[in-house]
């Protein structure tokens, strides 16, 4: 299955960044990979609510964008591990900040409700 590369040209650097990491699951996958490699099944359990098809598609997109690396071990049964690339690791401080902001906003929403 070939992953289509986004063909829309970014208007600015922010647009470019969100084209690569935007979406419902990409940030969550990058976040759970921050501590090291995970196998497909571990990712499936860690990213709650994602379908197998969507997980596979998102992993391929992140790999094409060189934010994660996929290592296949020639064993029976086959074993595949995913890990952040250097470029992917550079995003973790920003995701950490977005997480802190999100937690703050969620807490404020509970107070206002």
N, C-alpha and C positions, 0 to 999 in steps of 0.2 A: 504494500500500500504506500503510494507516494504522497508525501505531505506537501500541500501547496504552500509556497512561500508567499507571504503577503506582497501584493504588487502595488498597493497604494503607496505613493511617495509621502514621506512624513513632511509636515509643514514646518516643524521645528524639532529641537532636541527632545522636548518633553513628549511630543507626539511619537517620535521614534522610540523612546523608552517605553511608553505605554503600549505601543504595538507589539513589543517583544515580551513584556511581562503582564500585560493586561489580560483580563478574562477572569472567569470564576475560580479557576483552579491553579493557575500557574504560580501565583504568589504562595499559595498553601503548599504546593509541591516543593518549591525552592526552600520554604521555611523548614519543612520536615527533613530536608536533606542537609541542613546546616551542620548537623553533628556528625556527619559521615555518610557512608554508603547505605543504601537500602535496596532490598530486592523488591520485585514487582508486588508480591503478596503483602509485604510490609507496607508499601506505599498505599495499596488498596485499603488496608485497614486504617492507616493514618489519615487519609484524606476522606473524611466521612461524606457520604452521599454521591461520590463519583462512580459512574458506571465503568465497567471494564473497557468499553469502546472509547469513552471520553478520556480515561486515564492513558490508554495507549496512544491516542491522537495527541494529547497534551504533552506526553513524554517525547514523542517524535518531534513536535514543534520546538520544545525546549532544547532538544539535541541539535536540530537544524540551526537554531539561533546560538549554538555553542554555549549555552548556560548550564547544561548538564552533560555528563559523559556516560555512555552505556558500555559496560564491559561484559562480554559474553564468555563464559567458561565452557569449554568443550567437554562436557561431562554428560552422563546419563543418570538422571534426567538433566536437561540443560539448566544452567544457572546463569542469571543475568543480574548484574548489580548496577545501580544508578548512583552517581555522585555529582556534586557540584564541580564545575570547572573553575579556574581562577576568576574568570569573568562573572560566573554565577556567585562566587563567594564575595565579590565586590558589592553585590546587591544586599547582602544580609544586614549591614548596618541601617540601610534605608528601610528595609522591611521591618526591622526592629523598631525604628521610629514610627512607622505607620501603625504597627501593632500597638505601641504605647498610646498613640493618638486615638486609635479606635477604641481601646479600653476606656480612655478618658471620656470619649463621646458617648459610649454605651452607658457608662456610669451616670453621666449627666442626663441622658434620656430617661433612665430609671427614676431619677429624682424629680424630673419634670412631669412624669406620667402619673 
